[in-house]
Amino acid sequence: MSSHPSPAELLQMVKAVIPPLSYSRHKGQAGRVGVVGGCREYTGAPYYAAISSLRVGGDLATVFCTQAAATAIKSYNPELIVLPCLDEGNAVSSVTAVLPRLHSLVIGPGLGRDAAVLKTTTRIIEAAKGRNMPMVIDADGLFLVTDNPSVIKNYTKAILTPNKVEFGRLYEKVCGGKPNPENPVVSLKQLCQQLGNVTIVQKGEMDVISDGKNGKAGNDVFSVHLKW
């Protein structure tokens, strides 16, 4: 892969993750995604995360949110399964009971920073790790990881998606000091290695992706310049 994939190469990458239509499949075989997020203040982020999984070919999307967020999220689109349980006393058991029916998790969109909810989310991450589930961690999920990096350390099925500010906070917590703005690939590789080779997508004008195994463009580390 070149350091700057062409539009045709990017299109092929996108096509590769979209399941083809087939009469031989039944509902659920093309992907079942769980989104852990959504609170009274933030209802849009978990909705967009869940509905996007359906728009690219997934079959089912389940949002695990707080009670105050459920009505708003349900009203956005009836296609979503919405379980308002994150702020209940039995939240962990409610979510873990559904995990066997899911293929992957998105953790953090609109989660908020309520201490009890973050503690619940930490236990959900641990349960998902026990099932070897892939997970994407974003937004307030990154706040959780920055506060407690050990929750995802060495779990290579985790993908973190920080923006510039979130990346800087996580880098400072894990590596000490500040990332090198002149060589973002080196800083990203270093952070990935310190976290046990988790994959990190550092978002920005120039997106940089690494799992920490390589230090130059063309292999496991590459940069994509996106024009919107």
Secondary structure, DSSP 8 states (H G I E B T S, - for coil): --SS--HHHHHHHHHHTS----TT--TTTT-EEEEE---SS--HHHHHHHHHHHHTT-SEEEEEE-HHHHHHHHHH-TTSEEEE-TTSTTHHHHHHTTGGG-SEEEE-TT----HHHHHHHHHHHHHHHHTT--EEE-THHHHHHHH-GGGTTT-TTEEE---HHHHHHHHHHHHSS---TT-HHHHHHHHHHHTTS-EEEE-SSEEEEE-SS--SBTTTBEEEE---
